Amino acid sequence: MGRLQLNDLTKVFESGGNDIVAVNELNIDIQDGEFLVLVGPSGCGKSTTLRCIAGLERTTSGQILLDDRDITHRKPKERNMAMVFQNYALYPHMSVRKNIGYGLKITTDLGKDEINERVERTAELLEIEELLAKEPGDLSGGQQQRVALGRAIIREPEVFLMDEPLSNLDAKLRTTMRTEIQQLQQDMDITTIYVTHDQTEAMTMGDRIAILDEGELQQIGEPLECYHRPVNQFVAGFIGSPSMNFLSVRQDGDRLEHEQFTYEISPDTQDALVDASQNLTLGIRPEHIQLAAGDATNAVETTVQVVEPMGEVTYAYFEIGDQNYTASIDGERRIEAGDEVNVVFPEEKIHIFDGRSGEAVK
Ligand code: ATP
């Protein structure tokens, strides 16, 4: 079993007489066997959270429960968790066989034969049998990462903790390893907490994702839920690539007034805005922007500045006022820099955020 609960988890560092609140009253309930991704920008507190869970960092306040047992102040080795690091942290002068088996040798009283058997089973699972006699220095980054995974897996922990394990790999290998880690996690059915700053990794790997900013949980949910229904402007801007476009507007009855255009809104949207402040932010994802041929409701005239053909889609960059925006359009459609276009933000696709709090109001 491996249900993990973080109750008001808080970590404050002291640095040069200042308090740095790295993690602020974090509450997350991770189910047994769940793959949870902690994601957020650099410095948001992801690694500190993981290190507190692992016992590598002393928790300032709050509780960590594993299957209802309070492990907040337990030593790392008493937690039955295995961690995989970004830099693999392999022992450079030990063979792969010894690297994988070392944890078992020092934490259990298993005999040499039993350890060898388990090392071989693990190597088979990760398809690295032929590497067992080599040393880490003779391996590629991807192979080293497999060995690091092997070292974690062999211990059959209750929880896997992974801190940006793929960030030292090239883009292609990262995609392959992403699928492999997911497959492995599903096969082993072990609760996994995976830290990354990469929203694509988060979206594709997690059963749920927890988005952090400045030590605080912004949203936790299934990836598509966070994509379609972000609770605030931070999450809306962080999840999705290219990022959501934001435009500052003011509500005036049945219209949103932007410096450069007026956007008519339906009674339903007006209802949603009843309690919001007048200053609002309109959000629209690049893939939801349409290009209208002639006049259309709520069309905004603009000129295409730059186009980036990606194959299936083309990114078209345009300006409204002095701000830049991105539209992602069908790759088959012909479009060039300098084209005059009407861009349309379909009302059913727009998001509206309170200009002051950043909270989603529609
Ligand atoms: P990154 O992706 O860059 O590793 P992160 O989201 O993992 O970032 P943390 O490393 O958890 O963020 O850091 C959170 C905050 O705590 C940052 O402001 C960081 O500077 C601070 N911090 C982390 N470790 C320490 C420490 N040992 N002493 C002082 N401050 C620290």
Boltz pocket constraint, residues with backbone or C-beta under 6 A from the ligand:
constraints:
  - pocket:
      binder: B
      contacts: [[A, 13], [A, 14], [A, 15], [A, 20], [A, 21], [A, 22], [A, 40], [A, 41], [A, 42], [A, 43], [A, 44], [A, 45], [A, 46], [A, 47], [A, 48], [A, 49], [A, 197]]
      max_distance: 6.0
